[in-house]
């Protein structure tokens, strides 16, 4: 309801654009939360899958003249497979080691986008990309609708026995194995699905902005997703959604403060982590 | 049921388990005892697949276990608990036990995406919690339980896999007398259901009263195997426990 009403409350084109961005961020936060919040794998490479979704779909559309609705599934599958590729390393690593490896993965992906100019146009970028839906409002409803579907499906998944299994891996992989859980398989599942969802978000980004440059998928993007998940509440369904909304709008609302903006943003993040270790979602739980 | 032949495992230069041969018969309470550092926990880790042996043979109901990871052995019907309790601490008691039904879940994935929660094993999970005396607390966090209760929860979770062979690593450690009594009762109940028990234990009450056979280890090698009465009467065993000078 609130999602449907949002565009009426916010009418200027600029803010409507922010709404679209927000819907994409919700998807990204959900994708990372599955891997990090539920399965307990500290993954700093999520921006790479976002990038793959964006580049694969755009190249298929611009160079090979595919239809968006064909290119998008292909891009999602490509991102998913890349997620499985990272999982191949991830199943052997945990904690900080996985964080470093996944960060390296994001850096490599970024470098490939910059240097493989014959395909990606490198830093020159790809221009004149059209969105799948003509106006901003339509694009918002499309992405928000997809985000809602993803949310509902994931909510079902984490309440199902699969959710129990993923959480068991997060809590203690050895005792999960003693219960018959193939940890490598389920971690790969989480990485693959998480990557596919990030790839899905990536499909919409180029059309929305109109151009595509590697810098949009800088590793900072991974940390922004990380912040959304942690600030909202890791391992809860609503938390990352709240985190994505807050961290999309907060920097925009703070624009009035000019140069001070980033400092206030940083302090706010620190305060949340310091005083609300369970994220914003934990407030609701406590209030209940 | 479970047969090990000349099983060995070294860590660096230390021979934690050296050429251990043992056979656990079906539907028996089989105790594994020995002084600290005798290699009991290492042996259990070899049997459950947490470690792979350097040498030796291992079969379970005729199937070769060597090279099989822990999760595959659990599927064959081998469950275990840990000496240092390993619960899913942030999860509720019910979630802990529900996770134990993992290998019995057979619904296709898409159904979970559409329908979500499955209560197929909820009733059975509740029963198991009742069975270990934790039925009233199923929605509490496992990490909030007292030590003895955590041990019982770990037992309930392992039973959820519906094992044929259940291995417990010092289940009575850290329990008070009343809790040990309750544990004993429960282990006998489990055994009556036809589940074979392999219990590593220091608590002699438990070993001498409920075990049907006792396997004694010291310094990584088998020392003696027999009935509890025979073990108590054996000089080598007494010497290993109390020191040489008592074994006149």
Interface residues (C-beta under 8 A of the other chain):
Chain A: X153 X155 X156 X157 X159 X160 X161 X162 X164 X165 X167 X168 X171 X172 X174 X175 X176 X177 X178 X179 X180 X181 X182 X183
Chain B: X48 X49 X50 X69 X70 X71 X74 X75 X79 X80 X82 X86 X87 X88 X89 X90 X91 X95 X98 X99 X100 X101 X102 X103 X105 X107 X109 X112 X113 X114 X115 X116 X117 X118 X121 X157 X158 X160 X161
